[in-house]
Amino acid sequence: MKKTIFLAILFATQLFYAQNKVAKKPETVIIINNEIATMDQVIKYGNEGYVKSMNKGVSEEERNALAKKFGDKIGDREFIVVVEVFTEQEKIENDKKNQTAVAEQKPQVKQEQFILNVNDQAKDFTLKLVDGKEVKLSDLKGKVVLVNFWATWCAPCLQEFYDIPSKILEPFKNDNFVFLAISSGEAETAVAKKVVKLKNDGLNFNFGVDPKEVIWNQYAMNAIPKNFLIDQNGIIKYVAVGNAEGNLDKIASEIKKLLSK
């Protein structure tokens, strides 16, 4: 009898941890010339100057088309990188353009990324969560808040999500810290569908929706993901764009500084 109870408890414990463990980050599928390729091929093309463009992420229609062509090699994988390469003639023409550009040395125009910046007062907002609850930023005064803007089609956003539990949520789970993930410009139904999959993978965030980009348009523009770290007094103390190596580590370091004050 005791053995039966012990096994039941053990099974329940294993099930609990299995449900709460973050799934392994999905592998990236690389497509070159409409064929599955390897990173070595990308590096080779890059070193030889043949890479025309590299897009991290595809639309749902494009992913479905690739899944139809390649079957299980694509499956429901969301992290798809499409690399376009130059033909020989295109490369010759591109090399000439690059030589001309270097000769002219025209200054590059910096693309604006933020509307609110470090030391600005964060704009107040009321965020509707996918579970129907609402969170008002001003009600979180006294807590450190990390606001993340993302989208279901944004592969870098989703890749970042899989590292957030270990690098952001777990270290500060017992502190006055709140993480808000705001989907920008997408229908609530589309976001809710994606959130089901993310939560099944152990990503249990405060997922919110901003379908008309009301919140987004007060904070930023252009590329996502974007992160805004807000202190206990509602002042923006750190901003970050993209999912570059070390981004989340830097954000975690800044959170720790704010919590120590």
BELNORZI-V457812 format. One record per backbone hydrogen bond with DSSP energy under -0.5 kcal/mol. CO is the residue of the C=O (numbers start at 1). NH is the residue of the N-H. If there is no record, write none. Layout:
# BELNORZI-V457812
co = {CO & CO}
nh = {NH & NH}
This chain:
# BELNORZI-V457812
co = {1 & 2 & 3 & 4 & 5 & 6 & 7 & 8 & 9 & 10 & 11 & 12 & 13 & 14 & 15 & 16 & 17 & 28 & 29 & 30 & 31 & 32 & 35 & 37 & 38 & 39 & 40 & 41 & 42 & 43 & 44 & 45 & 45 & 46 & 50 & 50 & 53 & 54 & 55 & 55 & 56 & 59 & 60 & 61 & 62 & 63 & 64 & 65 & 66 & 67 & 70 & 71 & 71 & 74 & 78 & 79 & 80 & 80 & 81 & 81 & 82 & 82 & 83 & 84 & 84 & 87 & 88 & 89 & 90 & 91 & 92 & 93 & 94 & 95 & 96 & 97 & 98 & 99 & 100 & 101 & 101 & 108 & 113 & 117 & 120 & 125 & 125 & 126 & 127 & 127 & 128 & 129 & 133 & 135 & 135 & 136 & 137 & 138 & 140 & 144 & 145 & 145 & 146 & 146 & 147 & 148 & 149 & 149 & 150 & 151 & 153 & 154 & 155 & 156 & 157 & 158 & 160 & 160 & 161 & 161 & 163 & 164 & 164 & 165 & 168 & 170 & 172 & 175 & 176 & 178 & 179 & 179 & 180 & 180 & 181 & 181 & 182 & 183 & 183 & 187 & 188 & 189 & 190 & 191 & 192 & 193 & 194 & 195 & 196 & 197 & 198 & 199 & 201 & 202 & 203 & 205 & 206 & 207 & 208 & 209 & 210 & 210 & 213 & 215 & 215 & 216 & 216 & 219 & 219 & 225 & 226 & 227 & 228 & 228 & 229 & 229 & 230 & 231 & 232 & 234 & 235 & 236 & 238 & 240 & 244 & 246 & 247 & 248 & 249 & 250 & 251 & 252 & 253 & 254 & 255 & 256 & 258}
nh = {5 & 6 & 7 & 8 & 9 & 10 & 11 & 12 & 13 & 14 & 15 & 16 & 17 & 18 & 19 & 20 & 21 & 30 & 81 & 37 & 83 & 35 & 32 & 30 & 42 & 43 & 44 & 45 & 46 & 47 & 48 & 50 & 51 & 49 & 52 & 86 & 84 & 56 & 57 & 82 & 155 & 63 & 64 & 65 & 66 & 67 & 68 & 69 & 70 & 71 & 73 & 74 & 75 & 77 & 80 & 29 & 57 & 82 & 31 & 83 & 55 & 84 & 33 & 52 & 53 & 91 & 92 & 93 & 94 & 95 & 96 & 97 & 98 & 99 & 100 & 101 & 102 & 103 & 104 & 105 & 106 & 110 & 221 & 120 & 236 & 127 & 137 & 128 & 129 & 135 & 209 & 132 & 129 & 127 & 137 & 139 & 140 & 141 & 143 & 178 & 147 & 230 & 148 & 180 & 228 & 182 & 225 & 226 & 184 & 154 & 155 & 158 & 159 & 160 & 161 & 162 & 163 & 164 & 164 & 165 & 167 & 168 & 169 & 170 & 172 & 173 & 175 & 177 & 144 & 146 & 181 & 206 & 148 & 182 & 183 & 208 & 150 & 185 & 210 & 191 & 192 & 193 & 194 & 195 & 196 & 197 & 198 & 199 & 200 & 201 & 203 & 202 & 23 & 204 & 205 & 207 & 181 & 130 & 183 & 128 & 185 & 213 & 217 & 218 & 219 & 219 & 220 & 115 & 116 & 242 & 149 & 240 & 147 & 230 & 237 & 238 & 145 & 234 & 142 & 122 & 231 & 119 & 229 & 227 & 247 & 250 & 251 & 252 & 253 & 254 & 255 & 256 & 257 & 258 & 259 & 260 & 261}
